[in-house]
Amino acid sequence: MEYFNIAPVASVIFVFTIITSLYAFYDHSLYGKFMLHPYSVSKGQNVYTLITSGLVHADWMHLFFNMFTFYAFAFTLESLMGSWQFGLLYFLGLILSDLPTVFKHKDHFNYNSLGASGAISAVLFSYILFNPMSKIYIMFIPIGIPAVVFGILYLVYCAYASRNSRDHINHDAHFFGALTGLIFTIIFVPGILQNFITMLTGGGR
């Protein structure tokens, strides 16, 4: 209840995403309805999947890592920027992170995409503008990495992985979701760049 009072939008997204993802694990027909199919979307069909694809995940590990990252940053971010701003950021993150995928794979009938990674990247990078020097801890690395350094490495990796992809992960969604988070926050949060520079240079201590 405390989380709902502090961050109602993040709470609803968190619970609803877990419920729909778990339901899809046991009813695979939901994947066919919710997954992003760029071929169809490019032809004006099933456009709603730009959003619903973020409500289902491939497996338990995919769901865990996305929701763990969401939990780590989303509730704090909503309290920092406001509920309607956070909600708009998240849904724009879902849509804008998937549009490049639609254009890239519009002729690939067998290509599908799912997961909330694009929107969660938007959340993460928005958070970085608020707290660039906060530490991000990655599994198996014993020391925290400053958020701004992690962000730079993340963008470089996503750009490289997208061009040299040998897996089934939608790295384009990660990359464009991150850019959406940065641009949205700069536009909708007055003074955030000044805050970012101040925090980065130690002026906020």
C-alpha positions as a Markdown table, in Angstrom:
| # | Residue | x | y | z |
|---|---|---|---|---|
| 1 | Met | 0.0 | 0.0 | 0.0 |
| 2 | Glu | 2.9 | 2.3 | 0.7 |
| 3 | Tyr | 4.3 | 1.9 | -2.8 |
| 4 | Phe | 0.8 | 2.7 | -4.2 |
| 5 | Asn | 0.6 | 5.9 | -2.2 |
| 6 | Ile | 4.1 | 7.0 | -3.3 |
| 7 | Ala | 4.0 | 5.8 | -6.9 |
| 8 | Pro | 0.5 | 4.7 | -8.0 |
| 9 | Val | 1.3 | 4.6 | -11.8 |
| 10 | Ala | 4.5 | 2.5 | -11.3 |
| 11 | Ser | 2.6 | 0.2 | -8.9 |
| 12 | Val | -0.2 | -0.5 | -11.4 |
| 13 | Ile | 2.3 | -1.1 | -14.3 |
| 14 | Phe | 4.4 | -3.4 | -12.1 |
| 15 | Val | 1.5 | -5.6 | -10.9 |
| 16 | Phe | -0.3 | -5.6 | -14.2 |
| 17 | Thr | 2.9 | -6.6 | -16.2 |
| 18 | Ile | 3.6 | -9.5 | -13.8 |
| 19 | Ile | 0.0 | -10.7 | -14.0 |
| 20 | Thr | -0.2 | -10.7 | -17.8 |
| 21 | Ser | 3.2 | -12.2 | -18.2 |
| 22 | Leu | 2.5 | -15.1 | -15.8 |
| 23 | Tyr | -0.9 | -15.6 | -17.5 |
| 24 | Ala | 0.9 | -15.9 | -20.9 |
| 25 | Phe | 3.3 | -18.5 | -19.5 |
| 26 | Tyr | 0.2 | -20.8 | -19.0 |
| 27 | Asp | -1.9 | -19.6 | -21.9 |
| 28 | His | 0.4 | -19.2 | -24.9 |
| 29 | Ser | -2.5 | -17.9 | -27.1 |
| 30 | Leu | -1.9 | -14.6 | -25.3 |
| 31 | Tyr | 1.4 | -14.3 | -27.1 |
| 32 | Gly | -0.2 | -14.3 | -30.5 |
| 33 | Lys | -2.5 | -11.5 | -29.4 |
| 34 | Phe | 0.0 | -9.3 | -27.5 |
| 35 | Met | 3.3 | -9.8 | -29.3 |
| 36 | Leu | 4.6 | -7.1 | -31.6 |
| 37 | His | 4.5 | -8.3 | -35.2 |
| 38 | Pro | 6.3 | -5.6 | -37.3 |
| 39 | Tyr | 5.0 | -7.0 | -40.6 |
| 40 | Ser | 1.4 | -6.5 | -39.5 |
| 41 | Val | 1.9 | -3.2 | -37.7 |
| 42 | Ser | 3.6 | -1.7 | -40.8 |
| 43 | Lys | 0.4 | -2.4 | -42.7 |
| 44 | Gly | -1.8 | -0.8 | -40.1 |
| 45 | Gln | -2.9 | -4.0 | -38.4 |
| 46 | Asn | -2.7 | -4.8 | -34.6 |
| 47 | Val | -1.1 | -1.4 | -33.9 |
| 48 | Tyr | -2.1 | -1.9 | -30.2 |
| 49 | Thr | 0.7 | -4.4 | -29.9 |
| 50 | Leu | 3.2 | -1.5 | -29.7 |
| 51 | Ile | 1.9 | -1.3 | -26.1 |
| 52 | Thr | 0.7 | -4.9 | -25.3 |
| 53 | Ser | 4.0 | -6.4 | -26.3 |
| 54 | Gly | 5.4 | -4.8 | -23.2 |
| 55 | Leu | 3.0 | -6.7 | -21.0 |
| 56 | Val | 4.3 | -10.2 | -21.9 |
| 57 | His | 7.8 | -11.8 | -21.5 |
| 58 | Ala | 9.5 | -14.7 | -23.1 |
| 59 | Asp | 10.3 | -16.6 | -19.9 |
| 60 | Trp | 10.8 | -16.3 | -16.1 |
| 61 | Met | 14.4 | -14.9 | -16.4 |
| 62 | His | 13.3 | -12.2 | -19.0 |
| 63 | Leu | 10.4 | -11.2 | -16.7 |
| 64 | Phe | 12.6 | -11.2 | -13.6 |
| 65 | Phe | 15.4 | -9.0 | -14.9 |
| 66 | Asn | 12.9 | -6.5 | -16.4 |
| 67 | Met | 10.8 | -6.3 | -13.3 |
| 68 | Phe | 13.9 | -6.2 | -11.0 |
| 69 | Thr | 15.2 | -3.2 | -13.0 |
| 70 | Phe | 11.8 | -1.6 | -13.0 |
| 71 | Tyr | 11.5 | -2.1 | -9.2 |
| 72 | Ala | 14.9 | -0.6 | -8.6 |
| 73 | Phe | 14.3 | 2.7 | -10.4 |
| 74 | Ala | 10.6 | 3.3 | -11.4 |
| 75 | Phe | 9.1 | 4.0 | -8.0 |
| 76 | Thr | 11.8 | 6.5 | -7.1 |
| 77 | Leu | 11.6 | 8.1 | -10.5 |
| 78 | Glu | 7.8 | 8.6 | -10.3 |
| 79 | Ser | 8.2 | 10.4 | -6.9 |
| 80 | Leu | 10.8 | 12.6 | -8.5 |
| 81 | Met | 9.1 | 13.6 | -11.7 |
| 82 | Gly | 5.4 | 13.2 | -10.9 |
| 83 | Ser | 2.8 | 10.5 | -11.7 |
| 84 | Trp | 1.4 | 11.7 | -15.0 |
| 85 | Gln | 4.9 | 12.5 | -16.3 |
| 86 | Phe | 6.1 | 9.0 | -15.4 |
| 87 | Gly | 3.1 | 7.3 | -17.0 |
| 88 | Leu | 3.6 | 9.3 | -20.2 |
| 89 | Leu | 7.3 | 8.5 | -20.2 |
| 90 | Tyr | 6.6 | 4.8 | -19.8 |
| 91 | Phe | 4.1 | 4.5 | -22.6 |
| 92 | Leu | 6.1 | 6.6 | -24.9 |
| 93 | Gly | 9.0 | 4.4 | -24.1 |
| 94 | Leu | 7.0 | 1.4 | -25.1 |
| 95 | Ile | 5.9 | 2.9 | -28.4 |
| 96 | Leu | 8.9 | 4.9 | -29.5 |
| 97 | Ser | 11.4 | 2.1 | -28.7 |
| 98 | Asp | 9.4 | -0.3 | -30.9 |
| 99 | Leu | 8.8 | 2.0 | -34.0 |
| 100 | Pro | 12.4 | 1.5 | -35.3 |
| 101 | Thr | 11.9 | -2.3 | -35.0 |
| 102 | Val | 8.7 | -2.0 | -37.0 |
| 103 | Phe | 10.5 | -0.1 | -39.8 |
| 104 | Lys | 13.5 | -2.4 | -39.7 |
| 105 | His | 11.5 | -5.7 | -39.8 |
| 106 | Lys | 8.4 | -4.6 | -41.8 |
| 107 | Asp | 9.2 | -7.1 | -44.5 |
| 108 | His | 10.1 | -10.0 | -42.2 |
| 109 | Phe | 6.9 | -11.9 | -41.6 |
| 110 | Asn | 8.4 | -14.4 | -39.1 |
| 111 | Tyr | 9.9 | -11.7 | -36.8 |
| 112 | Asn | 8.1 | -11.0 | -33.5 |
| 113 | Ser | 9.2 | -9.0 | -30.4 |
| 114 | Leu | 8.0 | -8.8 | -26.8 |
| 115 | Gly | 8.9 | -7.5 | -23.4 |
| 116 | Ala | 9.1 | -4.2 | -21.6 |
| 117 | Ser | 12.8 | -3.6 | -22.1 |
| 118 | Gly | 12.4 | -0.4 | -24.2 |
| 119 | Ala | 10.2 | 1.3 | -21.7 |
| 120 | Ile | 12.4 | 0.2 | -18.8 |
| 121 | Ser | 15.4 | 1.6 | -20.6 |
| 122 | Ala | 13.5 | 4.9 | -20.8 |
| 123 | Val | 12.9 | 4.7 | -17.0 |
| 124 | Leu | 16.6 | 3.9 | -16.3 |
| 125 | Phe | 18.0 | 6.7 | -18.4 |
| 126 | Ser | 15.5 | 9.2 | -17.1 |
| 127 | Tyr | 16.7 | 8.2 | -13.6 |
| 128 | Ile | 20.3 | 8.8 | -14.6 |
| 129 | Leu | 19.5 | 12.4 | -15.4 |
| 130 | Phe | 18.2 | 12.8 | -11.8 |
| 131 | Asn | 21.0 | 10.9 | -10.1 |
| 132 | Pro | 24.0 | 10.5 | -12.5 |
| 133 | Met | 26.5 | 9.6 | -9.7 |
| 134 | Ser | 24.3 | 7.0 | -8.0 |
| 135 | Lys | 25.8 | 3.5 | -8.1 |
| 136 | Ile | 24.4 | 0.7 | -10.2 |
| 137 | Tyr | 25.4 | -2.8 | -9.2 |
| 138 | Ile | 25.6 | -5.5 | -11.8 |
| 139 | Met | 25.6 | -9.2 | -10.9 |
| 140 | Phe | 29.1 | -10.7 | -10.3 |
| 141 | Ile | 30.8 | -7.2 | -10.2 |
| 142 | Pro | 31.5 | -6.3 | -6.6 |
| 143 | Ile | 31.7 | -2.5 | -7.0 |
| 144 | Gly | 29.1 | -0.1 | -8.0 |
| 145 | Ile | 29.3 | 1.7 | -11.4 |
| 146 | Pro | 28.3 | 5.4 | -11.5 |
| 147 | Ala | 24.9 | 5.5 | -13.3 |
| 148 | Val | 26.2 | 7.9 | -16.0 |
| 149 | Val | 29.2 | 5.6 | -16.8 |
| 150 | Phe | 26.8 | 2.7 | -17.0 |
| 151 | Gly | 24.5 | 4.6 | -19.3 |
| 152 | Ile | 27.3 | 5.4 | -21.7 |
| 153 | Leu | 28.6 | 1.8 | -21.8 |
| 154 | Tyr | 25.0 | 0.6 | -22.2 |
| 155 | Leu | 24.3 | 2.8 | -25.2 |
| 156 | Val | 27.6 | 1.8 | -26.9 |
| 157 | Tyr | 26.9 | -1.9 | -26.3 |
| 158 | Cys | 23.3 | -1.6 | -27.6 |
| 159 | Ala | 24.4 | 0.1 | -30.8 |
| 160 | Tyr | 27.2 | -2.5 | -31.3 |
| 161 | Ala | 24.9 | -5.5 | -30.5 |
| 162 | Ser | 22.2 | -4.2 | -32.8 |
| 163 | Arg | 24.6 | -4.1 | -35.8 |
| 164 | Asn | 26.1 | -7.5 | -34.9 |
| 165 | Ser | 23.2 | -9.3 | -33.4 |
| 166 | Arg | 23.4 | -13.1 | -33.2 |
| 167 | Asp | 20.7 | -13.5 | -30.5 |
| 168 | His | 17.0 | -12.9 | -30.4 |
| 169 | Ile | 17.1 | -9.8 | -28.1 |
| 170 | Asn | 15.7 | -6.6 | -29.4 |
| 171 | His | 18.7 | -4.4 | -28.8 |
| 172 | Asp | 17.2 | -1.6 | -30.9 |
| 173 | Ala | 14.3 | -1.3 | -28.4 |
| 174 | His | 16.9 | -0.9 | -25.6 |
| 175 | Phe | 18.8 | 1.8 | -27.4 |
| 176 | Phe | 15.8 | 3.8 | -28.6 |
| 177 | Gly | 14.0 | 3.4 | -25.2 |
| 178 | Ala | 17.1 | 4.9 | -23.6 |
| 179 | Leu | 17.1 | 7.9 | -26.0 |
| 180 | Thr | 13.3 | 8.3 | -25.3 |
| 181 | Gly | 14.0 | 8.5 | -21.6 |
| 182 | Leu | 16.7 | 11.1 | -22.0 |
| 183 | Ile | 14.8 | 13.3 | -24.5 |
| 184 | Phe | 11.5 | 13.1 | -22.6 |
| 185 | Thr | 13.0 | 14.1 | -19.3 |
| 186 | Ile | 14.9 | 17.0 | -20.8 |
| 187 | Ile | 11.6 | 18.3 | -22.3 |
| 188 | Phe | 9.2 | 17.7 | -19.4 |
| 189 | Val | 11.4 | 18.3 | -16.3 |
| 190 | Pro | 12.6 | 21.9 | -16.3 |
| 191 | Gly | 16.2 | 22.4 | -15.0 |
| 192 | Ile | 17.1 | 18.7 | -15.3 |
| 193 | Leu | 20.2 | 19.3 | -17.4 |
| 194 | Gln | 21.4 | 21.9 | -14.9 |
| 195 | Asn | 20.7 | 19.3 | -12.1 |
| 196 | Phe | 22.6 | 16.7 | -14.1 |
| 197 | Ile | 25.7 | 18.9 | -14.6 |
| 198 | Thr | 25.6 | 20.0 | -11.0 |
| 199 | Met | 25.4 | 16.4 | -9.7 |
| 200 | Leu | 28.1 | 15.3 | -12.2 |
| 201 | Thr | 30.6 | 17.9 | -11.1 |
| 202 | Gly | 30.0 | 17.4 | -7.4 |
| 203 | Gly | 28.1 | 20.7 | -6.9 |
| 204 | Gly | 25.1 | 18.9 | -5.4 |
| 205 | Arg | 27.1 | 17.5 | -2.4 |
